[in-house]
Amino acid sequence: MFQYKLKPEFRKQLKDPDLFEKGMEKVYWGLIITMAGVGLMLILYFHDPEKVLHPTWVLFSGLGLAAWGEWQKYKGKGSL
């Protein structure tokens, strides 16, 4: 769904531009998953309040994916 292409002048500055692009995609997917978990919690808050904390694992998995993407971006950036 997300396809990122870096500008050529920015691509030349990176150690591994393909890894950086993959990291960007993972960060955005992680944020989307996290916000989906927040939306699910909002629905549960109004529908069944005692089960509002059940989808917490969705938040942690989304944030974990975003953290992994940030690590890939860091490794792909090298030294600027």
Stockholm file with secondary structure:
# STOCKHOLM 1.0

chainA/1-80         MFQYKLKPEFRKQLKDPDLFEKGMEKVYWGLIITMAGVGLMLILYFHDPEKVLHPTWVLFSGLGLAAWGEWQKYKGKGSL
#=GR chainA/1-80 SS CCCCCCCHHHHTTCSCHHHHHHHHHHHHHHHHHHHHHHHHHHHHHHHCGGGTTTTHHHHHHHHHHHHHHHHHHHHHHCCC
#=GC SS_cons        CCCCCCCHHHHTTCSCHHHHHHHHHHHHHHHHHHHHHHHHHHHHHHHCGGGTTTTHHHHHHHHHHHHHHHHHHHHHHCCC
//
